[in-house]
Amino acid sequence: MDFNVRTDPPELGDFRKDVREWLKENMRGSEHLRWSAGWSTRDNEEEYQFRRELGRKLGRRGWLFPMFPVEYGGGGLTIDHQVVLDTELDRYGLGLSHVFYTVAHVVAPVILKWGTEEQKREFLPPLTRAEITVWELLTEPQGGSDVATCYTRAIKNGDYYVVTGQKVMVGYRSPDALFTLVCTNPSGPRHENLSWLHIPGNLPGITIQPMYLMMGLKNSVFFDNVRVPAKYLVGGENNGWRVANTHLELEQGGEGRVGTNALVDRVVEYCQQTRVGGKSLIQNTTTRDIIADMIIELHTVSLMERRNFWHRFVRQPHPYGGVQFRYYQRMVRLRNAERLQQIMGYNALVPNPSVHEDVDFEYAVRSGPGRLHGGGTLDTDRVVFARRVGLGRPTKEKAPETI
């Protein structure tokens, strides 16, 4: 399928026209704003509030989750409509999955697959309509990328679970809800002792403390005997590892994407305009070779993202596509951080707030090493990949189906 749609079929032409006109109207007033990245060290209140309101507007039309059922706040549309929305929004440097900071794009599919009908009707509309922000809480200080090492306990007490423990490396801005992996059977076998719990963010006993990191603000979350209604357990007691795997498959590359990467365009523009010794940087053969390598690898990243997007929505999970993409993307980021410094020298280390953060050279340099650990380390990627292709095992691990 050609995601760079040039000529839409008749049934989509009018839809694309409507989306383009709607975005033209609703993006008005954002011309001076510069988008922050997913892991951001920028914090602009006006930009954040604009994106929050844009999310609400998209949600009210069912366009934020266009393929979700209408009764759960989605649009009830097709994959072709999703592609139209993604590609039109990409013209403004945004994507449906990251209109504003929330992990609803990976939490909502988990609820749609594992939640009860009552949970779907309670939890999904606020997520799909961008009425709330959510965090997912997996990592703990003792376990790091090994999220199955879970010491945050949720012990059943009547109609409640009493939650005690700590999660780290999560969130940005205050959450309305926390989707949390907890241990509900401390004496049970590994992986079979976990559950997935929806925890309202305003319950007594929750403390959030900031963690200032290389890639910006993250947080620690402490639970001190937090009483959570038992009806908020998603997927059944001690079935949390299977629920979490649906989420992890999305977070670790299985979600896919049809947007573009504008970094290399800015690099080319910079090299055309910047002169050293009377010549523009683009006239240097070494510089052109470096840019060519960037283009080739970023194009490969884009093709992997589109492949995974397609596999996800036709319900044919690629056995190792997600983690393959994630590992390769991280290595490309790392190489690009080095390439930018080769081309620009120390200038690559100077922040430029006049551009979107994702195409800021300083951010790209910092995110090379800085984003190697988010959602698991490179070792995690390699282990999952090996299991999916059956290296050292008699059977191949299947990729979880996501919705």
C-alpha positions, 0 to 999 in steps of 0.5 A: 500500500502506498502511504504517500497518497497522491490520488485518493479513491473517490470515497476518500477524496472528500474525506481528505478535503474535509480533514485538510480544511478542518486542520487549516482552521483548527491549527490557526494560532499555532504558527509561532509555536514550536512542538516539543518532543515526546521526551522533552526538556522544553516546557512551554505552557502555551504550546502544551495547552494548544496541543491538549485542546487540539486533542480534545477537538480531534477526539470529539470528532472521533478522529484521535482514534479513528478506527476505534468503535464509535461507542468507545469514543472512536470514529468507526473508520477504516485504515484508509481514513487513519492514513489520511488523518496521519498524513494530513496532521504530519504536514504540521509536524504532529502525529495522532499518537502524540498530539499531546503528552499521554500514553493513551495510544498504547493504553487504549488498545490494551483496554479494548483487548483485555477490558470488560465491557463495563471497563471499556465504557468507563475508561475508553471514551475519556482516553479516546476523546483526550479528556484525560492524561494517563501514564503507564507504570512498569519500571521499578528501581530493583528491576530496570528493564526487567519489568517482570521483577515487580515488587509493587504489591496489590493485595486484595482486601474486600472490594479493594486492592491495597497498593504499596511500592514504587515505580520510576522513569515515568510520565510528564506533567500530572496524570489523571490515571495510572495504568500500573503493573502490580504483584497480586500474588507475592508467593506465585511463580514469576510472570504468573503473579502479576496483574494490570491495575487502573489507578485514579491519579488523585487517590490518597497515598500517591506521591509523585517526585521529579527525576531530572534526566538527560532527556528531560523530566521523568518521575518516581511514583510512590504508593503508600497503602493506596486503596484501589477499587477491585473492579479496576483490575484489567484482564483478570487477576494474575494475568497481568503479564499477558496484558502488559505484553500487548502494551509492550508490543506497541511501545517497543515498535509494533505500533507503526507509523506513517509520518515522515522524519524532517531532521534530514531536510533541516540538515540539508538546508543548514548545509546549503546555507552555511558557508565555511572558507567561502564554500557552503558545507553541502559542497564538501564531498565528505558532508554529502556522503554523511548526509547520504547515509542519513537519508538511506537509514532514515528511509529504512526506518520509515519503511519499517514503521509503515510495515509495522503499521500495516501488519498491526491494522490487518491483524497479522502481527509481524513476529519480530517487526516491532523490536527489529524496528526499535533496535534499528531506530535506536542505532540510527539515532546514535549514528546520526548524533555522531554525524551531526557533530561530524558536519557541524562540530560544536555548533551541533551542541547549541540548542535552537528554540526557533525550531521544533524540538525533534529537528533541533540538532542539539536535541538529536545529538543528546537523544542519540545516547539519551534514548537508548534506554526508554522502554527497555535497553538495547539488550532487551531488544536483542533478547526479544528479537532472539526469542521471536526468531527462535534463536537458542530455543525449540520454538519461536515466541509469537508477537502479541496481537494488538488492536 
